[in-house]
Amino acid sequence: MSADKIRIRKSIYPKVQMWCQSLEVSESEFVHEALTHYIRFLSGKPTGSNIVEFSSVETCVEQPEDIDIDDFDGGIAL
């Protein structure tokens, strides 16, 4: 079994190169981490994602004041 020789498809190779340069890792390290992430995901285990949730996020959209649902026509007032 030659699992250590993995080919990267031509269609995604430019993106792999871009991410390797951005993350400053080799292609083999990138592929290893990607496979580890995917296997953990398929196994239902935490993937170790670096996504940080912020507990306090201010709302960007103003909430409309008293709206009568019967008079709402679904339009947008500019």
N, C-alpha and C positions, 0 to 999 in steps of 0.2 A: 504494500500500500504506500503510495507516494503522496501522502497528505501534506507534506511540507512544500510541495511544488504546486502552488495555486496560480492559475491564470486569471488575470483581470480582463474582462471583456473590453474591447476597443471602445465601445460606446460609453463606458463609465470611467475609463482610464484617465481622461483629462481631469475629471472631478476628484478622483483618488489622488492624483498628483497635486492638485490645488490644496486639498486638505492636508496632505503630508507636509507640504511646504508651510502652510499656515500653522499647523500643530508642531512643526519641527520634529517629525518622527519619520522613520523609514517606512517603506511600503509594507514590508513584512510585519512590522510592529502594528501598523494601521490595520492590516488584514486580521492579525491575531486578536486585536481588541474588538474589531467588528464581529468576528465569529464568536468570541466570548460573550459579547453583549447579546447577540442573537440567540445563542444557546440558552443563556439565562432567561431571556424573554420567553422562549418557547417552553421552558421548564416551569414558568410561573414564578420565578424568583426575582427579587429586586435587581434591576439592571445597573444600579450605581450611577444613575443619571445625575448630571451636574445642574439640573434645573432647580432653581431656588424659588420657593414660593414666598411672596411677601405678605405678611399678615395685615398690613394696613395699606390699602390702595385707595386713593381718593377717586370718587366717581367723576368722570369727565363729562357726562351728559346730564343736563339739568332735567330734573323730574318735572313733568307738567303738573300744574295745579289742577284742582277739581275738574275732571273730564267727565262729561255725561256720555256714557256709552251709547245711549240711544241717538245722540246727535253726532257721533263720530263717523266720518265718511271715509277715513283711511287716507286722506290727503296730507300733504305737507305744506305748512304755511311758511313762506319765505319772507 
